[in-house]
Amino acid sequence: MSAAPIVIPPELLPSDGRFGSGPSKVRTESVRALADVAGTYMGTSHRREGVRSVVARIREGMATLFGLPDGYEVLLGNGGSTAFWDAAAFGLVERQSTHMVIGEFSSKFAAVTRGAPHLDDPIVIETAPGLPPQMAGDAGNDVYAYPQNETSTGISVPLHRPASGNALAVVDATSAAGGIRVDPTAFDVYYFAPQKCFACDAGLWLACCSPAAVERIRRIAASGRWQPPSLDLRIALENSRLDQTYNTPALATLFLLADQVDWIAEHGGLEWAAARSDRSAHIVYEWADAHEYASPFVADPAYRSHVTATIDFDDRIDAQQISAVLRTNGVVDTEPYRKLGRNQLRIALFPAIEPDDVSTLTRAIDYVIERL
Ligand SMILES: *Cc1c(COP(=O)(O)O)cnc(C)c1O
């Protein structure tokens, strides 16, 4: 890099410089709305109407957003998607789960069930990062787990059920929910955390559960298997029905989440949000295709994520330097997933991120590359 720092001119700076894949951009309007109600909302009991009505808005808003059929329920609890893996190992998996592993996050859930002493070792169907995922033909009758979007590599997986067997389809939608279309009849559990497409603070997990999943939760709980109460899905189910969490939640997270769900609904719902991410994805991938030294990490366009794009660079370009220069100019978190270790940029395209800002970002990257 040249000695003088590279200063990106203002017209090439996005209006908001946050492109991280989680935590991700929180809309300033949401934070302002929170500030407006803070005096009567923050620091009040989560067992009273003020907070419970926000949880009710979230649960109803999710049911509408995803078009959940009758009998599906929205559960929530503390601890994010990582805590949900632990809860699922206790309260959803009967004996042996099957996992599609295509990157860091999907491998972590498989590691949880492998480590659980009360479960058999899981069946793992693994594909190298970036390659088209291999889908299970038969996953038995227990749990089949896979991500809708593997955030660490930028691969999206079409929603599917195994061709045979009656396994519950348990979908990690942490970075997909709210930004990618979904057919609710294709899952039994669709779980996520709110700091990605839902553009708010972290710390919660949410799970849309089919009647079969609710039945499984009840059956395992009734079987007498010991479960830590904070990870017990039946306790979460009972509290969620009362628009509460088992223990104290982060009230700011709940408020920002309700605000984002309303924001998406006001603009036209999931189709609108997904179309916005589609537009951003088109901008980024078209930009990569137009540059000799850049290429989408995921070669097959059918699997390229429209919410977290990963762009590889050849030897002529040091992507780390690009991210570093962007960062000193206030454009942050374009680094690749740390453990992937590639010469790459990863750019979040969540619905809260303006497609125009994505377009400006590509021009800023061009500007930086010309000057490296
Ligand atoms: C971010 C992410 C997680 C982890 O979420 P936490 O809320 O940090 O536990 C799990 N799975 C996927 C696909 C993710 O993108």
PDBQT file of the ligand as one rigid body, heavy atoms in Angstrom, charges set to zero:
ROOT
HETATM    1  C1  LIG A 401     -25.067 -15.876  12.998  1.00  0.00    +0.000 C 
HETATM    2  C2  LIG A 401     -25.466 -17.289  12.785  1.00  0.00    +0.000 A 
HETATM    3  C3  LIG A 401     -25.621 -18.192  13.860  1.00  0.00    +0.000 A 
HETATM    4  C4  LIG A 401     -25.285 -17.797  15.278  1.00  0.00    +0.000 C 
HETATM    5  O1  LIG A 401     -26.176 -16.876  15.793  1.00  0.00    +0.000 OA
HETATM    6  P1  LIG A 401     -25.989 -16.345  17.297  1.00  0.00    +0.000 P 
HETATM    7  O2  LIG A 401     -27.187 -15.495  17.524  1.00  0.00    +0.000 OA
HETATM    8  O3  LIG A 401     -24.687 -15.606  17.337  1.00  0.00    +0.000 OA
HETATM    9  O4  LIG A 401     -25.950 -17.539  18.180  1.00  0.00    +0.000 OA
HETATM   10  C5  LIG A 401     -26.055 -19.463  13.583  1.00  0.00    +0.000 A 
HETATM   11  N1  LIG A 401     -26.323 -19.861  12.324  1.00  0.00    +0.000 NA
HETATM   12  C6  LIG A 401     -26.181 -19.037  11.273  1.00  0.00    +0.000 A 
HETATM   13  C7  LIG A 401     -26.519 -19.529   9.911  1.00  0.00    +0.000 C 
HETATM   14  C8  LIG A 401     -25.759 -17.722  11.477  1.00  0.00    +0.000 A 
HETATM   15  O5  LIG A 401     -25.634 -16.899  10.434  1.00  0.00    +0.000 OA
ENDROOT
TORSDOF 0
